[in-house]
């Protein structure tokens, strides 16, 4: 766990990051290229973890997407005196 989020064993790589990459192409080799520190077994473990905890991880993804879609405050949107 890192910041309350499940990570790949022995790393700080969030499980959901690996899942997002895997879902793009459903290809283990694709994920291995993006995360050269991981091996196929660790990715399979992340996929198995996702199968068990799908609801929680999907919720984390939805929250991040929601946060990313919010407008960024700039000085032009703030009323500074």
C-alpha positions in Angstrom: 0.0 0.0 0.0 1.1 3.5 -0.8 -1.1 6.4 0.1 -3.9 4.0 0.9 -3.7 2.5 -2.6 -2.7 -1.1 -3.3 0.6 -1.4 -5.0 2.6 -4.2 -6.7 4.6 -6.2 -4.2 8.1 -4.7 -3.6 7.3 -1.5 -5.6 5.4 1.7 -5.3 3.6 1.0 -8.6 -0.2 1.1 -8.1 -2.1 -2.0 -9.1 -4.6 0.2 -10.9 -1.9 1.7 -13.1 -0.9 -1.8 -14.3 -4.6 -2.7 -14.8 -5.2 0.4 -16.9 -2.2 -0.5 -19.1 -3.4 -4.1 -19.4 -6.9 -3.0 -20.4 -5.6 -0.9 -23.2 -4.4 -3.9 -25.2 -5.1 -7.0 -23.0 -1.4 -7.9 -23.6 1.0 -8.9 -20.9 4.0 -7.9 -23.1 2.6 -4.4 -23.5 2.5 -4.0 -19.7 6.0 -5.4 -19.4 7.3 -2.8 -21.8 5.7 0.0 -19.8 6.9 -1.4 -16.5 10.3 -3.0 -17.1 10.9 -3.4 -13.3 8.0 -5.9 -13.2 7.9 -9.5 -14.3 5.0 -11.5 -15.7 4.3 -13.2 -12.4 3.9 -9.8 -10.6 1.6 -8.6 -13.4 -0.5 -11.8 -13.1 -0.7 -11.2 -9.4 -2.0 -7.7 -10.0 -4.6 -9.0 -12.4 -5.7 -11.6 -9.9 -5.9 -8.9 -7.2 -8.0 -6.8 -9.5 -10.4 -9.7 -10.1 -11.0 -9.9 -6.4 -11.1 -6.2 -5.7 -12.5 -4.9 -9.0 -15.1 -2.6 -7.4 -12.6 -0.8 -5.2 -10.1 -0.3 -8.0 -12.7 0.8 -10.5 -13.9 3.3 -7.9 -10.3 4.7 -7.5 -10.1 5.0 -11.3 -13.5 6.8 -11.4 -12.4 9.2 -8.7 -9.2 10.0 -10.5 -11.0 10.6 -13.8 -13.5 12.9 -12.0 -10.7 14.8 -10.3 -8.8 15.1 -13.7 -11.9 16.6 -15.3 -12.3 19.4 -12.8 -11.2 22.8 -14.0 -7.8 24.0 -12.7 -7.9 27.2 -10.8 -5.7 29.9 -12.2 -5.1 33.4 -11.1 -7.6 34.6 -13.7 -10.3 32.5 -12.1 -9.5 33.6 -8.6 -10.7 36.9 -7.2 -7.5 38.2 -5.6 -7.2 41.6 -4.1 
